[in-house]
Amino acid sequence: MSITINIYYTGKNGDARKFAKEMIETGVVKDIRNEDGNEMYEYFYPADDDESVLLIDRWKNKEALDLHHKSKMMKKIAELRKKYNLHMKVNMYTFLNNDFDEVIKRRTATRKFSNKKVDEEIINKILEAGRICPTAKNMQPQKILVAKSNEALEKIDDVTPCRYNAPTVLIVLSDKNESWQKDGYSTYEMDATICATHMMLEATNQEVDNIWIEMFDKEKLKEVFNLDDNLEPICLIPIGYKTDDYKGNPLHDKRKPLSEMARYI
């Protein structure tokens, strides 16, 4: 994912251009360009506005941008902006990295979420990934409850200790009456698991942290959410944004070699 930020600095008496010139001459711009993850830091002068300067600032990903915002560069920028009494107008654009190999490698379990909420538009994209997933005979038995309200999250906390402060939890269910069945076997659990995987990968693609939870009281969940008997809880997927101090899943890169998993016959 690449993030581009357009910042218009506007002042009086040519101060915006003086600001840009001092940023360059004092080496601040050079230092920012040398920060890990910076892909562009350039000033442009609008042809029809002598009192404004456009900065195009591009970063490799959100992590690089967050580190930049915590760097000493931000203090220097703020000091110069105050010196020249500039006003700012900011537009941010996110360009998703649709490299599937990168997404599946980056997806990991998050166990410490911040209070930052996920936009409904992004949640709908995650749900759409679950809607279009493959299911046996295309019966589509998966059902998703989106727990966002305080009341719903309190109920989640009653059935599992593993919400990890996530502001939203996707409750993945499967309707056993709608799944494909043959010779006493039903694909309800398989179908819902595929759906859950699709949603987790799309969440990662949208830069939303997530985790798969199986450790919850299924019967109590059916009770507190008043679910019909034909609806079977499969898993919970807390989604949100990890805290700045979360160190990550220590087992994320611990994978068996391919030779132990697959063989040609």
N, C-alpha and C positions, 0 to 999 in steps of 0.2 A: 504494500500500500504506500502510495506517495501522497504527501500533503503539500499543497501549494497555498501560500498566504499572500494576498495582495493588500498592501498597506499604503493608503494615501496619506501623506503628511502635508498639511496645509498651514501656512503662516502668513506673515505680512512682510513687505519690504524685502522680498527675496530670501527670507530666513529659512524656508524649507530647503532651498538649494544650498545655503550655507551649512545647514545641518548635514546634508548628504556629503558635502565636500569635507567637512571635519571628520565625519565617520570614516571616510576613506583615508584621509591624510594621517590620522592618528593611529591607523592600523586596526581599528575595531572591525571593519569589514573583513580584512584579511584573516583576523583571528576567528571570526564566525565561519568563514569559508573553510577553515581548517578543522572545524569541529566535526566529529564523527557523524555521518548521516546527512550533512548538508550537501545539497545537490545544486543549489543556485542561490545567490544573494546579490541582486543587481538593482541599481537605481535607474529610473527612466523619467524624463521630463515631458509631461503632456504638452503637445504643440499649442493648445488653446488655453493653457492655464499656467501663467508664469509664477504663481504662488503655491504650486503644489509639486510634489515629487512622488512618484510611484515606486514602491519597493516590491519586487517579486522575490519571495523567500520560499524555497522548496526544500523539503526534508524527505528522507528515505521512508520513514515510518513515524508513528506516534511516539515510540520510545525515544527516538533521536530528538524529536521536537520537545518532548518533556524535559530531557536532559539540558537542552539549550535554554529552556525557560528557567532552569535552576542555576544556570551558569553565571559567572561574574559579568558576562557580556550584557546581560539584561540591565544591570545597575548602570553601566556606562551609557547604554542607549537611553535609559530614563533620564539620566542627568543631562544629556545633550538635548533631549526633547524638551525638558523644562527650561533649559538655557535659551532656546529659541522660541519658546512659547507656542509649540505646534499642536494642532488638533489632528486626530487620527480617525480614519475610516478603514475598517478591516473587513475583508472578505476571505473566507477560507474554503478551499476546494479539496475534496478527498478523492483520490483515484485508486480504486481497488486493484490489487494485484490478483489477476485471475489465473495465475499459474497454479494449477491444481496440486502439483507436486509440493510446492511451497506451503500451501494451505494444510495439506494432510500431515506434513512434518511439523508444522507449527502448532497444531491443535494439541492442547494439553489440559490436564485437570487443574482447576484453580480452587483453592481452599481458603481464600481470604478476599472478600469482596468489599469495595468501598460503597458508600451510600449513593453514588452517582447512578441515576436511573437510565434505562435503555429507552431510546425514543420509540414511540409506537410504530413509526414507519419501518424501523429496523426490525422490530419484533415481527411485523407482518411479513418481511422478507424471509425471516427464519421459519415462520410458520408455512410460508409458501413452499419452501424446500421440503418440508414434511408432507405437504399436500401432494406433491408430484412424485413422491418416492415410489419405487416398484413394490407391488404387493401380489401375492398369489392370486392368479386368475383376475387380477385387477379388482378385487373385492373391496379394497380400501377400508378395512375395519378400524384404522387408527382414529383416535379422538384425543384432542389436546385441550387441557384446561390451562389458562394463563393466570397464575396467581400473582396479583400485583397489590391488591388492597391490604391494608393492615390486618383486617379480619382474616383474609385468606392466608396471609403469611404466618399469622399466629397459629392457624390450624396446621400449617406445614410444620411449624416448630413443635407441635404436639405429637407429630408422628415420626419425626426424625431429628437427630442432633446435627444433621449435615447440610443445613442451608448455607452456612458460612457467611451470613449477613447479606446474601444476594437479594437485590430489590425485586427480582422477578423469578418465579419458578415455573417451568413448563411441566405440567403433570401429564405424562404420556400414558394413555389408556388404550385398550383394544376391546372392541365389541365382539364377543365370542359368537353372537348370533349372525354377524355379518362376515366372518372370516370363512375362508375356503376349508372344507372338511372332507376327509376321505378315510374310510376304514378306521374310524375312531380317532383320527389325528386331525388337529386343527392348526392352522398357521397363524393364529391370532398373535402369539408372542413374537414369532419371527417377523411378521409384517410390521409390528410396532417398533421392534428393535431397529429395523432398517430405517423407519421414519425418524427415530431418535438420532441415528447416526447422520442422516442427511441434515437434520437441524443443527447438530453440533458443528458440523463442518461449515455450514452456512454462517453460523454465529462467528466462528473463527474468521471466515472470509470477511465478515463485517466488523472485525476487530473487537468482537464481544467475547469476553472470557466465559468459560462454562465448565461444568463437570457433570458426569453421569453418576447418579445416586441410586443404588439398589437397596441400601440399608434404611428401610422405613417400614412402619407397621401398615401393611396393605389393608388389613381388615378395618383398622381404625381410620385410615384415610377414606375408605368407602363410606364409613359411618359419618365422619365429620363433614364430608362433602355431599352426603345423601345420594350416593351413586346407585344406579340400578344394578341388580345382580349380574346382568350380562356384561357389564363394563368391568374389565380386569385391569388394575394398575400394573404397569410394566416397569416404569422407572420415573425418577424425578430429574429434571435438568435445571439446576440453578444457573441463571445467566446474569451478567453484569460486567463490572470493570474491577480488576484486581487493585488492591491497595498498593501504594508506592513502595512499601517495605516488604511486600510479598516476595519471597525468594524463589518461588517456583516449585514445581514437582521434581523432587530429586531422582525419581525413577523414569523421568520422561525419555531420556536417551538410552535407557537400559533395554536393548532389544536383542533377542537371539539372532544369530546369523541366518540368512535366508536358507542356507543348506540344512538347517535344523527344522525348517518349517515346510519347505517344498522340495519335491523331487520329481523328475521327469520319468514317466513310465511308458 
